[in-house]
Structures are given as structure tokens and as C-alpha cells.
Amino acid sequence: MQSEVLVTLSPGQEFRLNPEGAPALTHEEARRWLDDEFVRLECEPLRASGKVLLADKVLTVASAAGAKLLADPAWSAQFARATVAALARPVVRVDVAAMAVTF
């Protein structure tokens, strides 16, 4: 099955990321990569409790990455690989403006 991550930063600003062509990440490797990027990009938890769900982490990392990192082929491929592996879904839609992650 083909995998894909579609990130919408704003209307008309979409990035279609294809994680194919590189070895798949394990769930743990994907979670660790997202954790590292969450810290590196100085993301903040979305929930007042401070709990960060994997979907929240994907959303905040995509938001913090912005168009600059999403346009970087190496970073965006790794983000796509981590997203599909962490969420265990072949197709993920990340809508930053709507603050939603859907499958």
C-alpha cells in the first residue's frame, strides 16, 4: 500500500510528502524522532495538562517546521516516515490551520 502525508499549513499552502523509497521506521524509532524534533523545534504541548499525544506531536512539529523544513526533501521525507510509522496509518492528513490530524 502506498503511504502519503499531506500537510496543509494554510489554504493554498500544501505539502504532499511521500515516505516511500527509504527503509520504514519502527514505531519506537518514529516516536523517538518525533520526540527529538519536538524538543529541537521548541514545540509546546497543546493540552493544558501537558500530556502530548502522538497526533498532537505530529501536528506541533509540522507547525513549528513550517514551509522551510517541509520544503527540505531530506527533512520532509524523514517527517513523513516518522508520521506514518508512529501513527500506524498509511495516509495521514495534517491540517495545521484547523489543528487536526486525520487518516
N, C-alpha and C positions, 0 to 999 in steps of 0.2 A: 504494500500500500504506500502511496506517495505521501510524504509529510510536507507540511507547509505552516508557516507562521505569518499571519498578516497583522501588521502593526499600523494603526491609524493614530497619528499624533493630533491631527486636526482635519477638518473637511478638506479634501484635495491633497493631503499630505500622508500618503500611504506607502508602506514598505512591505513588499512581498518577499519573505525570506524562505529559502529552500535549504533544509539541513542535509539533503541528500549528498552523497559523494564523499562523506567523511565517516569514519567509524562512529557508531552510535555510542552514546554515553550511558553508563548505568544510572539508575535512579540516584544513587549516592553521589556519583561524580557530578551529575547535573545539579543536585541540591547544593553541593559544596561550591560549584562555580557560581551559582546564583547568590549564595551567601557572601562569597568574596566580592562580587560586583556590587551587591547591596551596600557593603561597608565601604568599598573603594569609591563609589559614586555618592557616598554620604546620604543615602536614602533614609527616610523617616518612616516608621510604622504608620499604616493608615488607621489603625484602630486605637482608641484611647487606652485600651487595656495593654497595649504594647505587643500583643500577640501578632505574629506575622505568618499568614497562611502562604503556601507556595504560590497560589494565584496572585495574592497581593504582592509578593516579592517580584514576580514576573512583571506585573503592572508598574510597580515603582521603579524597577530597573529600566524598563523601556522608557518611562517618562524621563528619568534622570539622564539616560543615554542621549535622548533627543536625536534630531536628524543627523548630527555629526557622526555619532557612533553607529547609528543604524545604517548609514551610507557606507561605512567601512566594511568591505567584504569579509575580512577575517573576523572582526568582532561580531558582525551580524550573523555569520554562519555559526559561530560558537553559541551565541544567544539562542538561535533557532534550535540547535541541537540540545541545549540545556532545557529549553522550554518544553519541547515535545517529550523528552525523557523524564523530566521532573513531574510533569502533569499527566504522563502516560496517555497522551492523546496524539493522534497523527496530524490533526488540523486544529490549530489554536488561533483565535482572533483576539487581539489585544487592542482595545479601543481606549486610548489614554484620555481623550476628551470626555468620554462617557464613564470613565473609571470602571470598565467592565472587561472581563476575560470570559470568552465563550468558546464552545467547542463545536 
